[in-house]
Amino acid sequence: MATAADLGDMLIAVDLGPEIHTSGLPTERRTRHNLEVARALSAHNRMDDALAKILEAESWAPEQVRSHYLAHELVLTWVRDQRGRPSRSLADLVNRLHVV
């Protein structure tokens, strides 16, 4: 899934990512997977789904999400592209990540 995203094939990443069961993986790998899925979802303008993936990852490993460049990059992009006020969940995440 991450390889497809890295190669720019976000459609395959969106199709595969949510279907991969990561419950048996270490928390760090599950968290990274969710961030990659969020990236693919965001590329297809599915920001709410992408945000949900990041928030889920944050619930498992808050320190990892708060320090990961991909989480910062996605959230900063969403804030910049936002028209009007961001949702409460996005605004709270922005504060926790200190991206603005």
NUKE-85322 format. One record per residue (C-alpha): x, y, z; residue number from 1. Coordinates in pm, 1 decimal, padded with zeros to 6 digits. Layout:
# residues N
+----------+----------+----------+-----+
|        X |        Y |        Z |   i |
+----------+----------+----------+-----+
|        X |        Y |        Z | NUM |
...
+----------+----------+----------+-----+
***
This chain:
# residues 100
+----------+----------+----------+-----+
|        X |        Y |        Z |   i |
+----------+----------+----------+-----+
|  00000.0 |  00000.0 |  00000.0 |   1 |
|  00272.6 |  00244.3 |  00095.0 |   2 |
|  00470.1 |  00149.3 | -00216.3 |   3 |
|  00170.6 |  00226.8 | -00437.2 |   4 |
|  00134.8 |  00564.6 | -00266.6 |   5 |
|  00507.3 |  00637.5 | -00299.5 |   6 |
|  00484.3 |  00558.9 | -00670.0 |   7 |
|  00192.4 |  00798.9 | -00704.4 |   8 |
| -00080.6 |  00538.3 | -00751.9 |   9 |
| -00313.4 |  00670.2 | -00484.9 |  10 |
| -00613.3 |  00484.8 | -00627.6 |  11 |
| -00452.6 |  00148.9 | -00550.5 |  12 |
| -00342.6 |  00280.8 | -00212.0 |  13 |
| -00698.3 |  00391.5 | -00130.3 |  14 |
| -00834.8 |  00054.7 | -00241.5 |  15 |
| -00577.8 | -00154.8 | -00055.2 |  16 |
| -00502.5 |  00048.4 |  00256.2 |  17 |
| -00826.1 |  00017.3 |  00450.6 |  18 |
| -00850.3 | -00353.3 |  00364.0 |  19 |
| -00519.0 | -00444.7 |  00524.6 |  20 |
| -00568.5 | -00583.9 |  00874.4 |  21 |
| -00294.3 | -00448.6 |  01095.0 |  22 |
| -00412.5 | -00567.4 |  01435.7 |  23 |
| -00125.3 | -00817.8 |  01456.8 |  24 |
|  00141.6 | -00558.3 |  01385.4 |  25 |
|  00334.5 | -00358.5 |  01643.6 |  26 |
|  00176.0 | -00026.7 |  01735.5 |  27 |
|  00444.4 |  00170.0 |  01551.1 |  28 |
|  00371.7 | -00012.2 |  01222.9 |  29 |
| -00006.9 |  00017.2 |  01264.9 |  30 |
|  00032.9 |  00388.9 |  01327.3 |  31 |
|  00253.3 |  00437.7 |  01020.6 |  32 |
|  00004.8 |  00238.9 |  00811.0 |  33 |
| -00279.8 |  00466.0 |  00921.8 |  34 |
| -00076.0 |  00771.8 |  00829.8 |  35 |
| -00010.7 |  00626.2 |  00484.5 |  36 |
| -00380.1 |  00545.1 |  00441.1 |  37 |
| -00463.1 |  00901.0 |  00548.9 |  38 |
| -00224.5 |  01033.1 |  00284.0 |  39 |
| -00393.4 |  00825.5 |  00013.1 |  40 |
| -00742.6 |  00923.7 |  00128.8 |  41 |
| -00643.0 |  01288.6 |  00140.0 |  42 |
| -00512.9 |  01267.3 | -00216.8 |  43 |
| -00865.9 |  01163.3 | -00317.3 |  44 |
| -01025.1 |  01452.9 | -00125.2 |  45 |
| -01158.8 |  01225.5 |  00146.9 |  46 |
| -01037.4 |  01449.6 |  00425.9 |  47 |
| -01288.9 |  01333.1 |  00686.4 |  48 |
| -01184.3 |  00970.8 |  00638.1 |  49 |
| -00817.6 |  01070.6 |  00640.0 |  50 |
| -00861.2 |  01271.7 |  00958.2 |  51 |
| -01033.6 |  00973.7 |  01121.1 |  52 |
| -00732.0 |  00755.6 |  01035.3 |  53 |
| -00492.3 |  01004.2 |  01191.2 |  54 |
| -00704.4 |  01037.5 |  01503.4 |  55 |
| -00721.2 |  00659.0 |  01534.7 |  56 |
| -00342.9 |  00637.8 |  01502.1 |  57 |
| -00304.9 |  00912.8 |  01759.1 |  58 |
| -00515.1 |  00712.0 |  02004.1 |  59 |
| -00262.0 |  00424.9 |  01977.3 |  60 |
|  00061.2 |  00623.3 |  01966.5 |  61 |
|  00015.5 |  00994.0 |  02037.0 |  62 |
|  00386.9 |  01072.3 |  02054.6 |  63 |
|  00456.1 |  00905.9 |  01720.7 |  64 |
|  00176.4 |  01092.6 |  01544.3 |  65 |
|  00267.0 |  01424.3 |  01703.7 |  66 |
|  00626.5 |  01394.9 |  01586.7 |  67 |
|  00571.9 |  01234.9 |  01245.8 |  68 |
|  00637.6 |  01453.9 |  00943.2 |  69 |
|  00353.3 |  01296.1 |  00744.7 |  70 |
|  00092.9 |  01386.1 |  01007.7 |  71 |
|  00224.6 |  01743.0 |  01015.3 |  72 |
|  00229.7 |  01766.7 |  00636.6 |  73 |
| -00126.9 |  01640.4 |  00597.6 |  74 |
| -00274.1 |  01855.9 |  00872.3 |  75 |
| -00095.3 |  02168.3 |  00751.5 |  76 |
| -00222.4 |  02107.4 |  00397.4 |  77 |
| -00578.0 |  02063.8 |  00522.3 |  78 |
| -00560.9 |  02384.8 |  00722.1 |  79 |
| -00422.2 |  02579.4 |  00425.9 |  80 |
| -00688.8 |  02439.4 |  00191.6 |  81 |
| -00971.7 |  02487.7 |  00439.5 |  82 |
| -01241.0 |  02736.6 |  00352.7 |  83 |
| -01385.0 |  02887.7 |  00663.4 |  84 |
| -01325.8 |  02748.2 |  01006.4 |  85 |
| -01185.3 |  02397.9 |  01045.0 |  86 |
| -01388.4 |  02133.5 |  01224.1 |  87 |
| -01339.8 |  02105.2 |  01598.2 |  88 |
| -01155.6 |  01772.2 |  01561.4 |  89 |
| -00916.1 |  01920.4 |  01303.9 |  90 |
| -00862.0 |  02235.6 |  01509.8 |  91 |
| -00786.0 |  02025.6 |  01817.7 |  92 |
| -00539.6 |  01812.5 |  01620.1 |  93 |
| -00370.7 |  02125.9 |  01485.7 |  94 |
| -00320.0 |  02242.2 |  01844.2 |  95 |
| -00181.9 |  01907.0 |  01956.4 |  96 |
|  00059.2 |  01889.5 |  01663.1 |  97 |
|  00162.7 |  02255.8 |  01695.0 |  98 |
|  00155.7 |  02298.7 |  01317.5 |  99 |
|  00014.5 |  02650.0 |  01302.9 | 100 |
+----------+----------+----------+-----+
***
